[in-house]
Amino acid sequence: MQGTRAAQAAERPGPRFAAEEARQPAAAAEPVIARLRAGQPLRVCIWPAYYGITWRNPRNQQLVGLDIDLSRRFAEQLGVDLVHVESSFASLIEDVLGERCDIAMFAIGVLPQRAKHLAFSQPYLRSGIYGVTTRSSRVVRDWSDIDRPGVVVAVQAGTFMEPVMAESLRRARLRVIRPPLSRERELEAGRIDVFMTDYPYSRRLLDNADWARLIEPPQPFHVLPYAYALRPGQPAWLAEVDAFVARIRSDGSLASLARRHGLEPIVVKP
């Protein structure tokens, strides 16, 4: 776990919640809200390999990204401390349902498979699927080259690209990448021809890898809303999260922070 302080405890007036929930006695409060009202920190699941969203900079080990900033803001507005809990898309459902965290804040694509198990906030981002290959690739030069015989297409295990590409590909071969392997290394080594990702992660390659080339679809491909995920059956806690999303969308802070991290084009407008 990576702990961070949302604000100095002495300066906080204490946890703040929706008026109706705050009027309930502590014993009647939902588990997450009861924990926070008792002075416990907000536990936020993140995926520290998600560039622009929740990324641990390997140079200094600092967490940076849109949802790092927003999780800090959420904890500050609630008046509680913040703890980041390392998770991933592959372990998302297990981590949230197993109460390792109170909320997952790392741009979770709202998939039917996930919605069977998790509750989702209102969306705050929206992205389609892009391809990434090498500048020197002679196999994949544009989008039409991806689904061809002999082409090896990779996806990260647990991401929404996995079921989408499994259903979409007819001629190419799909390979699911699981840690400790990475899509970038497999691509550089020539073991895959292209990997599929979303807009935020594509920025990592464009910003840091001069060997990488982005393959854009001729029209948006499988655009999906991104939201925050939490355990179902907690209407008051979900209302708190939705209220936060509504605030950051309406007051301009979401757009401002997204601009800082190169993500403004995929912000859901108020």
C-alpha positions as CSV (number, residue, x, y, z in Angstrom):
1,M,0.0,0.0,0.0
2,Q,1.1,3.5,-0.7
3,G,-0.2,6.0,1.9
4,T,-0.7,9.7,1.3
5,R,-2.1,12.4,3.5
6,A,-5.1,14.2,1.9
7,A,-4.7,17.2,4.4
8,Q,-3.3,17.8,7.8
9,A,-5.6,16.1,10.4
10,A,-5.6,19.1,12.7
11,E,-7.0,21.3,9.9
12,R,-9.9,19.0,9.1
13,P,-13.4,19.5,10.5
14,G,-14.0,15.7,10.2
15,P,-15.7,13.5,7.6
16,R,-18.4,15.2,5.6
17,F,-21.2,13.2,3.9
18,A,-24.6,13.6,2.4
19,A,-27.1,15.2,4.8
20,E,-29.4,12.3,5.1
21,E,-26.6,9.8,5.8
22,A,-25.0,12.0,8.3
23,R,-28.2,12.1,10.3
24,Q,-28.2,8.4,10.7
25,P,-26.6,6.9,13.9
26,A,-23.2,5.3,13.2
27,A,-24.5,1.8,13.7
28,A,-27.0,2.3,10.8
29,A,-24.5,3.8,8.4
30,E,-23.2,1.8,5.5
31,P,-19.8,0.1,6.1
32,V,-17.7,2.4,4.1
33,I,-19.3,5.6,5.5
34,A,-19.2,4.2,9.0
35,R,-15.4,3.5,8.6
36,L,-14.8,7.0,7.4
37,R,-16.9,8.6,10.0
38,A,-14.9,6.7,12.6
39,G,-11.7,8.3,11.3
40,Q,-10.4,5.6,9.0
41,P,-8.7,6.6,5.7
42,L,-10.3,6.3,2.3
43,R,-8.8,3.3,0.6
44,V,-8.6,3.7,-3.1
45,C,-7.6,0.9,-5.5
46,I,-5.3,2.0,-8.3
47,W,-3.4,0.3,-11.1
48,P,0.1,1.9,-10.9
49,A,1.0,1.0,-14.5
50,Y,-1.8,3.2,-16.0
51,Y,0.0,6.1,-17.6
52,G,-1.8,9.4,-17.3
53,I,-4.3,7.9,-14.8
54,T,-2.6,6.2,-11.9
55,W,1.1,5.7,-12.8
56,R,4.1,5.2,-10.7
57,N,7.0,7.0,-12.2
58,P,9.9,4.5,-12.2
59,R,12.5,7.3,-11.8
60,N,11.2,8.5,-8.4
61,Q,8.5,6.0,-7.5
62,Q,6.0,8.9,-7.2
63,L,2.3,8.2,-8.1
64,V,1.0,10.7,-10.8
65,G,-2.0,10.9,-13.0
66,L,-5.5,12.2,-13.3
67,D,-7.0,9.7,-10.8
68,I,-4.1,10.2,-8.3
69,D,-5.1,13.9,-8.3
70,L,-8.8,13.2,-8.2
71,S,-8.5,10.6,-5.4
72,R,-6.6,13.2,-3.3
73,R,-9.3,15.8,-4.0
74,F,-12.1,13.3,-3.1
75,A,-10.4,12.4,0.2
76,E,-9.8,16.1,1.0
77,Q,-13.5,16.9,0.3
78,L,-14.6,14.1,2.5
79,G,-12.2,15.3,5.2
80,V,-10.3,12.0,5.6
81,D,-6.8,10.6,4.9
82,L,-6.1,8.6,1.8
83,V,-4.4,5.2,1.2
84,H,-3.7,4.0,-2.3
85,V,-4.0,0.2,-2.7
86,E,-2.3,-1.4,-5.6
87,S,-4.7,-3.4,-7.8
88,S,-5.1,-4.2,-11.5
89,F,-7.8,-4.8,-14.1
90,A,-7.3,-8.5,-13.6
91,S,-7.9,-8.4,-9.9
92,L,-10.3,-5.5,-9.8
93,I,-13.5,-7.4,-9.0
94,E,-11.8,-9.5,-6.3
95,D,-10.1,-6.5,-4.7
96,V,-13.3,-4.4,-4.5
97,L,-15.6,-7.3,-3.4
98,G,-13.0,-8.5,-1.0
99,E,-13.0,-5.0,0.6
100,R,-9.3,-4.3,0.0
101,C,-10.5,-0.8,-1.0
102,D,-13.5,1.3,-0.7
103,I,-13.5,2.4,-4.3
104,A,-11.5,1.7,-7.4
105,M,-10.4,4.9,-9.1
106,F,-8.4,4.1,-12.2
107,A,-10.6,4.8,-15.2
108,I,-12.7,1.6,-15.1
109,G,-14.4,0.7,-18.3
110,V,-18.1,0.0,-17.7
111,L,-18.4,-3.5,-19.1
112,P,-21.5,-5.7,-18.7
113,Q,-19.2,-8.4,-17.3
114,R,-18.0,-6.0,-14.6
115,A,-21.5,-4.5,-14.0
116,K,-22.7,-8.0,-12.9
117,H,-20.4,-7.7,-9.9
118,L,-19.7,-4.0,-9.3
119,A,-21.6,-0.7,-8.9
120,F,-20.4,2.1,-11.0
121,S,-20.5,5.9,-10.6
122,Q,-21.5,8.2,-13.3
123,P,-18.9,8.3,-16.1
124,Y,-16.2,10.9,-16.2
125,L,-14.1,9.8,-19.2
126,R,-14.8,8.0,-22.5
127,S,-12.3,6.3,-24.8
128,G,-12.3,3.9,-27.8
129,I,-9.6,1.4,-28.7
130,Y,-6.4,2.1,-30.6
131,G,-3.5,0.0,-31.9
132,V,0.2,0.4,-31.1
133,T,2.9,-1.1,-33.3
134,T,6.5,-0.3,-34.2
135,R,7.5,2.4,-36.6
136,S,9.4,-0.2,-38.6
137,S,6.6,-2.8,-38.8
138,R,5.9,-4.1,-42.3
139,V,3.0,-6.2,-41.0
140,V,0.7,-3.6,-39.5
141,R,0.7,-0.2,-41.2
142,D,-2.9,0.8,-40.7
143,W,-6.1,-0.4,-39.0
144,S,-7.1,-2.6,-41.9
145,D,-3.9,-4.7,-41.4
146,I,-4.8,-5.8,-37.9
147,D,-7.3,-8.5,-38.5
148,R,-5.4,-10.5,-41.1
149,P,-4.0,-14.1,-41.1
150,G,-0.7,-14.4,-39.4
151,V,-1.0,-11.2,-37.4
152,V,-0.6,-11.6,-33.6
153,V,-2.7,-9.1,-31.7
154,A,-2.0,-8.6,-28.0
155,V,-4.2,-7.2,-25.2
156,Q,-3.5,-6.7,-21.5
157,A,-5.2,-9.3,-19.3
158,G,-8.3,-8.0,-17.5
159,T,-8.7,-4.9,-19.7
160,F,-11.9,-4.3,-21.6
161,M,-9.9,-4.8,-24.8
162,E,-9.6,-8.5,-24.0
163,P,-13.3,-9.5,-24.5
164,V,-13.8,-6.9,-27.3
165,M,-10.9,-8.2,-29.4
166,A,-11.7,-11.8,-28.6
167,E,-15.1,-11.2,-30.2
168,S,-14.0,-8.9,-33.0
169,L,-11.0,-10.7,-34.5
170,R,-11.8,-13.2,-37.2
171,R,-8.4,-13.9,-38.9
172,A,-5.7,-12.6,-36.6
173,R,-4.5,-14.5,-33.5
174,L,-5.2,-13.0,-30.1
175,R,-2.6,-13.1,-27.3
176,V,-3.4,-12.1,-23.7
177,I,-0.4,-10.6,-21.9
178,R,-0.1,-11.2,-18.1
179,P,2.6,-9.9,-15.7
180,P,5.5,-10.1,-15.5
181,L,5.3,-9.8,-19.3
182,S,4.5,-6.5,-20.9
183,R,2.9,-5.5,-24.2
184,E,5.7,-3.1,-25.0
185,R,8.5,-5.7,-24.5
186,E,6.6,-8.3,-26.4
187,L,6.2,-5.9,-29.3
188,E,9.8,-4.8,-29.3
189,A,10.9,-8.4,-29.2
190,G,8.8,-9.2,-32.3
191,R,6.6,-11.8,-30.5
192,I,3.5,-9.7,-31.3
193,D,2.7,-7.4,-34.2
194,V,0.4,-4.9,-32.5
195,F,-1.3,-4.4,-29.2
196,M,-4.6,-2.8,-28.4
197,T,-5.0,-0.1,-25.8
198,D,-7.1,3.0,-25.0
199,Y,-6.4,6.7,-25.3
200,P,-4.7,7.2,-21.9
201,Y,-2.3,4.4,-22.2
202,S,-1.4,5.3,-25.8
203,R,-0.1,8.6,-24.5
204,R,2.7,6.7,-22.7
205,L,4.0,5.3,-25.9
206,L,3.7,8.6,-27.8
207,D,5.4,10.5,-25.0
208,N,8.2,8.1,-24.1
209,A,8.9,5.7,-27.0
210,D,10.2,7.0,-30.3
211,W,9.9,3.5,-31.8
212,A,6.2,3.2,-31.3
213,R,3.5,4.2,-33.8
214,L,-0.2,4.7,-33.0
215,I,-2.8,3.0,-35.2
216,E,-6.1,4.9,-35.2
217,P,-9.3,3.4,-36.4
218,P,-11.0,5.1,-39.4
219,Q,-13.9,5.8,-37.0
220,P,-14.2,5.4,-33.2
221,F,-14.0,1.7,-32.3
222,H,-15.9,0.4,-29.3
223,V,-16.1,3.6,-27.3
224,L,-16.7,2.9,-23.6
225,P,-17.5,5.1,-20.6
226,Y,-15.0,5.1,-17.8
227,A,-16.2,5.4,-14.2
228,Y,-15.3,4.6,-10.6
229,A,-16.2,1.1,-9.2
230,L,-17.4,0.1,-5.7
231,R,-19.1,-2.8,-4.0
232,P,-22.9,-2.9,-4.8
233,G,-25.6,-2.5,-2.2
234,Q,-24.3,0.8,-0.8
235,P,-26.6,3.5,-2.2
236,A,-25.4,6.2,0.2
237,W,-21.8,5.6,-0.6
238,L,-22.6,5.5,-4.4
239,A,-24.5,8.8,-4.0
240,E,-21.3,10.4,-2.4
241,V,-19.2,9.2,-5.3
242,D,-21.7,10.4,-7.9
243,A,-21.9,13.8,-6.1
244,F,-18.1,14.1,-6.4
245,V,-18.2,13.2,-10.1
246,A,-20.9,15.8,-10.7
247,R,-18.9,18.5,-8.8
248,I,-15.6,17.9,-10.7
249,R,-17.5,17.9,-14.1
250,S,-19.4,21.1,-13.3
251,D,-16.7,23.2,-11.6
252,G,-14.1,22.6,-14.4
253,S,-11.6,20.8,-12.2
254,L,-12.0,17.5,-14.1
255,A,-11.3,19.3,-17.4
256,S,-8.4,21.3,-15.9
257,L,-6.7,18.2,-14.4
258,A,-7.3,16.1,-17.5
259,R,-5.6,18.9,-19.6
260,R,-2.6,18.7,-17.3
261,H,-2.2,14.9,-18.0
262,G,-3.0,15.1,-21.8
263,L,-6.5,13.6,-21.4
264,E,-8.8,16.5,-22.1
265,P,-10.1,15.0,-25.4
266,I,-11.8,12.1,-23.6
267,V,-13.4,14.0,-20.7
268,V,-17.2,13.6,-20.4
269,K,-18.6,17.1,-20.7
270,P,-21.0,18.4,-18.1
